[in-house]
Amino acid sequence: MQHTYDAIVIGAGHNGLCLAAYLARAGLTTCIVERRHEEGGGANTEEPVLPGFRFNMHANYMEFFDIIPMIEDFGLEDCGLRSVTPENQCGIAFSDGRPPIVLHRKDLLEKTHASISRYSKADADLYVLLQERTMDFGPLLAIGIYNPPSQAVAGGQNAFIEAMYGDIGITAADCIKTPKIMIDELFESPEMRTLLYRTSVEFGVGIDTTGSGGSILHGLPWMIGNWRVTLGGTHTLAKAMMQACYREGVDLIENTMVDGIIIEGGRAVGVQTRAGEIRARHCIASNADVRQTLVDLVGPDNLSEQWLKRAKNFRYGPTHVLATPMFCLYEAPHYKSAEWDSDIDKCFYTIVGYDGPEDCVRYIRDAYSGRLPEPAAGTWVNSLWDPAQAPPGRQSATGWYFFPVASSMGPDDWTEVRETFNDAFLARWAEFAPNMNRDNVIADRLYTPDQMERKNLMWEGDFSNGDLVPDQSGANRPFPEASSYRMEHEGLYLCGPSAFPGGGIHSAPGYNAAKVILEDLGLPTPARAERGY
């Protein structure tokens, strides 16, 4: 291990890997210090139940592949990154066996229209219109997230909304509504509303979050249709990113905890680890969350009163707090609703447990209010699309439960949840897919928010490292003084999901931090004029 580098990156989450690769390519000697033995953070795949059954412990869907700069800039496909885009992207089944709704890839919009039309032709017409208008939304989204945030963005967003949707009576003023209000005003069928409530939450937008209604117009329709399965599991993205880092000469120091950031003369000059001190000539960037970075690593004595107050007041959860169930199955779920449309049995993402919008609203509000919700989930059977994720003839099923924050219950309570909640969910699942009973389950396990907090330092189980609400989003993320990725001390930067634009497998915080750091050092940034970022 060297003792001095030009740049030190704290944490080998996918944002940290992205940043390190760009810094090294710019000519900086760079190391990543990772406390665990595994890189990737939330982009990780494991076999925690039985050998051969692979489960994505956090991130499952990948919608940003076409716009992630690092994939193109570092040729990650040459490093083994592979993916497939399922035809049947998203579906919802019902316990009484009535027809499902299945949303398909964007080259199959006629199938999407036919599926929604079973309940409402008006809903089908509108949803397909939104999908058509967001067909080429990716480059615009990329310009928005792969550049540091600006307070001036709001006016441009308003003009964009008016231009895109003004002809159907939607104005910029509508977008300050909550997603639930937008869904209720735009779509008439209870079945479509239920599906969209749940997918809004999966997208990271709480249904009652004021000012987030615009996501229903462009975020959700763009996302559903672009979901991909990463072959071999989501950790293959992290593996490919790490290979790119190695090619650029990055050193990875694993199993090493950073205990503190060394501040001298108002500047960040190194990190203290249990293995010794590592110095930085130019910069230190933290992939950890903002509170841990500033309060725990920099330390209150090295912070101004304002920055200390801001860091301590930064909020985690409840909107992105998850539990991950894992089921080793003999066979994939077979839904009652498949009598109408067999595509529901081979959906990438299937919503289970809600028979109407009231069920979904109650579930979400219970979880956000600190109450354990009634069993329901968004589910994935990734082995349907990638047989390598389960032994031959078997299936791996996982999902997301939205749960209360980790601190809402004690250790004994969480132990009881791990021992009982999967059984309760299976009983509910069998009402929708009768073969999903205990006889079909070889083994199972539940990974809860308190475990995520301990293992990945996702405080409260919040995978975004901070709630995405208006005062902690955009140019306010994590707080206004820190929105440029620069911290209070010269040479110290934030590069994880506490920074803009937040959580998700898009590597935007890492990419934007690279642009800011290289600009500060007078070095060429990775931005390309032809792509706008």
MIDOZA-148348 format. One line per 4 residues: number of its first residue (from 1); their letters; for each residue z, x, y of C-alpha. Coordinates in pm, whole numbers. Layout:
<pts>
NUM	A	Z X Y | ...;
</pts>
This chain:
<pts>
1	MQHT	0 0 0 | -97 128 341 | 169 108 607 | -62 53 907;
5	YDAI	-362 -176 948 | -563 -303 1241 | -487 -662 1138 | -231 -833 918;
9	VIGA	-274 -1188 787 | 39 -1363 664 | -47 -1590 372 | -349 -1610 140;
13	GHNG	-420 -1980 186 | -789 -2050 222 | -762 -2028 602 | -600 -1686 577;
17	LCLA	-871 -1570 338 | -1140 -1693 577 | -986 -1514 874 | -933 -1187 686;
21	AYLA	-1295 -1175 568 | -1431 -1214 922 | -1189 -959 1069 | -1281 -703 805;
25	RAGL	-1652 -766 854 | -1601 -695 1226 | -1469 -351 1135 | -1092 -405 1138;
29	TTCI	-883 -266 855 | -718 -581 730 | -453 -679 480 | -324 -1014 359;
33	VERR	43 -1040 264 | 103 -1324 17 | 445 -1419 -120 | 302 -1571 -441;
37	HEEG	89 -1421 -717 | -192 -1668 -649 | -420 -1697 -348 | -564 -2023 -213;
41	GGAN	-259 -2224 -103 | -353 -2590 -144 | -685 -2497 -305 | -528 -2430 -642;
45	TEEP	-593 -2541 -999 | -345 -2498 -1280 | -265 -2595 -1641 | 93 -2718 -1587;
49	VLPG	102 -2977 -1867 | -94 -2850 -2171 | -336 -2557 -2221 | -697 -2650 -2152;
53	FRFN	-616 -2946 -1924 | -683 -2833 -1568 | -546 -3012 -1264 | -598 -2964 -892;
57	MHAN	-244 -2959 -760 | -335 -3048 -400 | -697 -3063 -281 | -937 -3258 -501;
61	YMEF	-1236 -3365 -298 | -1461 -3130 -105 | -1672 -3295 163 | -1721 -3000 399;
65	FDII	-1925 -2769 172 | -2248 -2814 367 | -2089 -2707 696 | -1823 -2447 603;
69	PMIE	-1947 -2131 781 | -1793 -1891 532 | -1990 -2027 236 | -2315 -1930 405;
73	DFGL	-2197 -1623 593 | -2047 -1454 287 | -2272 -1596 15 | -1989 -1757 -179;
77	EDCG	-2228 -1902 -434 | -2303 -1541 -531 | -1928 -1508 -589 | -1928 -1790 -844;
81	LRSV	-1876 -2101 -629 | -2037 -2404 -793 | -2010 -2777 -721 | -2161 -3112 -810;
85	TPEN	-2187 -3431 -601 | -2104 -3734 -820 | -2335 -4033 -789 | -2047 -4280 -783;
89	QCGI	-1829 -4150 -503 | -1555 -4407 -454 | -1452 -4730 -622 | -1184 -4994 -639;
93	AFSD	-1108 -5205 -948 | -896 -5518 -974 | -641 -5634 -1231 | -803 -5976 -1278;
97	GRPP	-1132 -5811 -1373 | -1329 -5940 -1075 | -1622 -5720 -967 | -1539 -5371 -840;
101	IVLH	-1671 -5220 -521 | -1845 -4889 -582 | -1964 -4669 -296 | -2236 -4426 -397;
105	RKDL	-2395 -4106 -278 | -2602 -4139 37 | -2930 -4124 -154 | -2818 -4439 -341;
109	LEKT	-2738 -4671 -51 | -2915 -4963 -214 | -2658 -4953 -496 | -2375 -4938 -242;
113	HASI	-2521 -5238 -62 | -2552 -5439 -383 | -2193 -5363 -480 | -2038 -5467 -146;
117	SRYS	-2268 -5772 -126 | -2088 -5931 -421 | -1819 -6008 -166 | -1991 -6000 171;
121	KADA	-2348 -5931 273 | -2228 -5879 631 | -1987 -5608 513 | -2263 -5448 306;
125	DLYV	-2506 -5448 598 | -2250 -5291 833 | -2123 -5027 592 | -2474 -4914 499;
129	LLQE	-2564 -4904 869 | -2264 -4678 934 | -2363 -4454 643 | -2720 -4431 770;
133	RTMD	-2606 -4342 1121 | -2370 -4074 995 | -2625 -3925 755 | -2671 -3623 983;
137	FGPL	-2321 -3627 1128 | -2224 -3300 955 | -2364 -3061 1219 | -2198 -3258 1501;
141	LAIG	-1867 -3259 1313 | -1904 -2885 1256 | -1948 -2819 1627 | -1635 -3024 1688;
145	IYNP	-1405 -2852 1436 | -1542 -2496 1428 | -1475 -2437 1795 | -1133 -2417 1961;
149	PSQA	-1026 -2755 2099 | -1084 -2855 2456 | -914 -3111 2679 | -1262 -3207 2796;
153	VAGG	-1373 -3330 2455 | -1263 -3693 2507 | -1541 -3774 2753 | -1804 -3637 2517;
157	QNAF	-1659 -3835 2229 | -1670 -4154 2433 | -2035 -4098 2518 | -2108 -4027 2152;
161	IEAM	-1947 -4354 2042 | -2138 -4553 2302 | -2468 -4393 2201 | -2411 -4437 1827;
165	YGDI	-2266 -4786 1815 | -2313 -4955 2151 | -2601 -5166 2016 | -2367 -5333 1766;
169	GITA	-2104 -5411 2027 | -1867 -5121 1969 | -1743 -4932 2274 | -1532 -4623 2322;
173	ADCI	-1237 -4848 2407 | -1242 -4984 2051 | -1172 -4638 1914 | -823 -4620 2060;
177	KTPK	-726 -4898 1820 | -554 -4826 1492 | -772 -4782 1182 | -626 -5103 1036;
181	IMID	-726 -5305 1341 | -1074 -5153 1335 | -1117 -5228 964 | -993 -5585 1008;
185	ELFE	-1227 -5649 1301 | -1533 -5492 1138 | -1506 -5607 775 | -1438 -5958 650;
189	SPEM	-1380 -5929 276 | -1025 -5850 153 | -1168 -5623 -117 | -1353 -5403 131;
193	RTLL	-1053 -5390 363 | -830 -5276 77 | -1069 -4996 -17 | -1100 -4875 341;
197	YRTS	-725 -4883 408 | -666 -4648 117 | -956 -4414 193 | -845 -4393 556;
201	VEFG	-511 -4260 436 | -685 -4016 198 | -885 -3890 495 | -555 -3809 662;
205	VGID	-552 -4092 912 | -261 -4336 897 | -371 -4697 917 | -127 -4767 1202;
209	TTGS	-202 -4452 1407 | -310 -4558 1755 | -620 -4382 1886 | -767 -4312 1542;
213	GGSI	-993 -4615 1501 | -1308 -4410 1557 | -1260 -4241 1221 | -1364 -4567 1055;
217	LHGL	-1701 -4548 1229 | -1805 -4193 1152 | -1536 -3999 963 | -1503 -4222 657;
221	PWMI	-1871 -4317 618 | -1971 -3952 649 | -1703 -3830 409 | -1769 -4086 135;
225	GNWR	-2108 -3977 13 | -2044 -3605 57 | -1752 -3565 -186 | -1802 -3284 -433;
229	VTLG	-1632 -3165 -748 | -1574 -2791 -750 | -1666 -2676 -1098 | -1371 -2507 -1263;
233	GTHT	-1132 -2667 -1014 | -1072 -2621 -643 | -920 -2278 -702 | -1273 -2147 -761;
237	LAKA	-1331 -2179 -386 | -1026 -1958 -322 | -1142 -1716 -591 | -1485 -1687 -430;
241	MMQA	-1328 -1638 -86 | -1105 -1365 -225 | -1406 -1191 -379 | -1572 -1198 -36;
245	CYRE	-1257 -1043 111 | -1263 -766 -147 | -1630 -697 -72 | -1541 -656 296;
249	GVDL	-1257 -415 213 | -955 -645 264 | -633 -539 92 | -435 -819 -78;
253	IENT	-64 -751 -113 | 72 -1015 -352 | 425 -1113 -456 | 552 -992 -120;
257	MVDG	754 -1212 112 | 728 -1161 486 | 1084 -1181 619 | 1005 -1128 986;
261	IIIE	745 -1049 1251 | 832 -737 1449 | 817 -785 1826 | 827 -480 2054;
265	GGRA	772 -496 2428 | 650 -854 2410 | 389 -769 2149 | 363 -840 1774;
269	VGVQ	335 -497 1611 | 416 -549 1244 | 583 -744 967 | 901 -677 777;
273	TRAG	883 -736 403 | 1126 -674 123 | 904 -387 19 | 916 -229 364;
277	EIRA	751 -246 703 | 377 -287 763 | 246 -215 1112 | -47 -375 1293;
281	RHCI	-248 -190 1557 | -418 -498 1703 | -309 -835 1567 | -103 -1043 1328;
285	ASNA	-214 -1392 1224 | 6 -1637 1038 | -123 -1888 787 | 232 -2029 770;
289	DVRQ	322 -2340 966 | 414 -2311 1332 | 786 -2369 1292 | 820 -2111 1016;
293	TLVD	605 -1863 1209 | 797 -1888 1534 | 1152 -1991 1444 | 1191 -1814 1109;
297	LVGP	967 -1508 1143 | 956 -1430 1516 | 1310 -1560 1562 | 1476 -1769 1835;
301	DNLS	1594 -1460 2025 | 1234 -1352 2078 | 1109 -1689 2202 | 1116 -1845 2545;
305	EQWL	1313 -2165 2581 | 994 -2372 2606 | 827 -2225 2296 | 1146 -2250 2092;
309	KRAK	1183 -2615 2190 | 820 -2690 2107 | 840 -2521 1766 | 1163 -2697 1670;
313	NFRY	1026 -3035 1776 | 703 -3004 1575 | 701 -3289 1321 | 607 -3292 952;
317	GPTH	499 -3605 765 | 506 -3884 688 | 128 -3940 678 | 25 -3648 457;
321	VLAT	307 -3639 206 | 185 -3651 -151 | 290 -3644 -514 | 39 -3537 -778;
325	PMFC	49 -3706 -1119 | -123 -3533 -1410 | -228 -3710 -1730 | -377 -3544 -2039;
329	LYEA	-584 -3824 -2195 | -765 -3898 -2517 | -1021 -4106 -2329 | -1110 -4193 -1970;
333	PHYK	-997 -4524 -1817 | -1207 -4829 -1903 | -1164 -5094 -1634 | -1179 -5472 -1675;
337	SAEW	-1404 -5473 -1368 | -1661 -5263 -1560 | -1786 -5588 -1711 | -1961 -5640 -1377;
341	DSDI	-2051 -5281 -1298 | -2004 -4994 -1545 | -2022 -4739 -1260 | -1653 -4805 -1191;
345	DKCF	-1572 -4622 -1515 | -1737 -4307 -1385 | -1631 -4295 -1023 | -1526 -3966 -874;
349	YTIV	-1240 -4135 -687 | -1099 -4467 -806 | -836 -4677 -628 | -589 -4836 -866;
353	GYDG	-293 -5066 -810 | -397 -5294 -524 | -532 -5647 -567 | -554 -5717 -195;
357	PEDC	-505 -5565 150 | -142 -5677 169 | -60 -5466 -139 | -214 -5158 20;
361	VRYI	-54 -5207 360 | 288 -5259 205 | 245 -4947 -10 | 149 -4725 283;
365	RDAY	416 -4856 519 | 684 -4822 251 | 595 -4457 190 | 584 -4381 563;
369	SGRL	920 -4552 614 | 1102 -4346 354 | 1093 -4605 74 | 948 -4532 -269;
373	PEPA	641 -4760 -289 | 536 -4983 -575 | 315 -4785 -819 | -47 -4737 -707;
377	AGTW	-274 -4437 -657 | -607 -4291 -574 | -721 -4132 -901 | -964 -3865 -1016;
381	VNSL	-1088 -3794 -1369 | -1262 -3470 -1279 | -1341 -3388 -1641 | -1601 -3669 -1635;
385	WDPA	-1800 -3451 -1396 | -1680 -3109 -1506 | -1605 -3104 -1882 | -1451 -2758 -1845;
389	QAPP	-1145 -2920 -1688 | -1032 -3064 -2024 | -1059 -2965 -2392 | -1365 -3100 -2578;
393	GRQS	-1344 -3475 -2628 | -1046 -3513 -2394 | -1001 -3601 -2025 | -786 -3477 -1737;
397	ATGW	-679 -3748 -1493 | -491 -3685 -1173 | -432 -3863 -846 | -235 -3888 -526;
401	YFFP	73 -4099 -478 | 171 -4123 -111 | 546 -4073 -109 | 835 -4047 137;
405	VASS	905 -3704 287 | 1092 -3454 72 | 1415 -3479 272 | 1435 -3857 222;
409	MGPD	1590 -3807 -123 | 1820 -3557 -291 | 1743 -3334 -592 | 1881 -3582 -845;
413	DWTE	1675 -3864 -696 | 1356 -3660 -712 | 1433 -3567 -1072 | 1460 -3934 -1157;
417	VRET	1129 -4004 -980 | 959 -3732 -1186 | 1101 -3881 -1504 | 1013 -4244 -1436;
421	FNDA	737 -4299 -1180 | 442 -4203 -1403 | 558 -4459 -1658 | 573 -4725 -1389;
425	FLAR	227 -4632 -1266 | 84 -4637 -1621 | 217 -4990 -1667 | 38 -5091 -1349;
429	WAEF	-279 -4893 -1439 | -302 -5075 -1773 | -329 -5405 -1585 | -658 -5274 -1441;
433	APNM	-774 -5061 -1738 | -608 -5184 -2060 | -666 -4856 -2245 | -448 -4672 -1993;
437	NRDN	-131 -4713 -2195 | 106 -4461 -2352 | -107 -4440 -2668 | -388 -4289 -2459;
441	VIAD	-166 -4029 -2293 | -115 -3700 -2476 | 124 -3565 -2212 | 189 -3604 -1843;
445	RLYT	378 -3457 -1550 | 451 -3542 -1186 | 455 -3288 -903 | 665 -3422 -613;
449	PDQM	699 -3345 -238 | 1022 -3148 -281 | 845 -2920 -531 | 551 -2874 -296;
453	ERKN	794 -2772 -25 | 952 -2505 -243 | 637 -2377 -408 | 383 -2381 -123;
457	LMWE	615 -2404 179 | 455 -2735 269 | 752 -2866 463 | 848 -3220 364;
461	GDFS	554 -3209 119 | 313 -3238 415 | -15 -3077 312 | -133 -3061 675;
465	NGDL	167 -2853 786 | 235 -3107 1058 | 172 -3474 1122 | -171 -3554 1266;
469	VPDQ	-76 -3794 1545 | -220 -3798 1899 | 45 -3568 2049 | -9 -3315 1766;
473	SGAN	-390 -3338 1740 | -688 -3193 1919 | -593 -2981 2218 | -230 -3078 2155;
477	RPFP	-216 -2909 1814 | 37 -2776 1737 | 143 -2816 2101 | -54 -2763 2423;
481	EASS	67 -2409 2496 | -41 -2292 2147 | -369 -2481 2108 | -583 -2168 2153;
485	YRME	-440 -2012 1831 | -268 -1754 2054 | 110 -1743 2034 | 350 -1649 2310;
489	HEGL	348 -1279 2218 | 40 -1064 2262 | -134 -992 1935 | 18 -1289 1748;
493	YLCG	-199 -1581 1635 | -178 -1894 1423 | -450 -1951 1162 | -316 -2223 927;
497	PSAF	-332 -2604 925 | -58 -2634 1187 | -339 -2530 1423 | -645 -2735 1519;
501	PGGG	-802 -2926 1352 | -531 -2955 1085 | -521 -2987 708 | -814 -3011 470;
505	IHSA	-1039 -2769 286 | -1270 -2675 570 | -1122 -2336 678 | -1166 -2432 1045;
509	PGYN	-827 -2294 1162 | -907 -1959 1000 | -1261 -1949 1136 | -1156 -2044 1489;
513	AAKV	-871 -1792 1486 | -1125 -1524 1392 | -1342 -1618 1689 | -1045 -1605 1928;
517	ILED	-906 -1276 1793 | -1241 -1097 1795 | -1313 -1225 2145 | -974 -1093 2262;
521	LGLP	-1054 -754 2107 | -1400 -738 2265 | -1572 -752 1925 | -1866 -972 1823;
525	TPAR	-1759 -1312 1691 | -1920 -1488 1391 | -2055 -1769 1611 | -2427 -1840 1587;
529	AERG	-2612 -2001 1874 | -2852 -2186 1644 | -2572 -2375 1472 | -2345 -2416 1776;
533	Y	-2035 -2257 1622;
</pts>
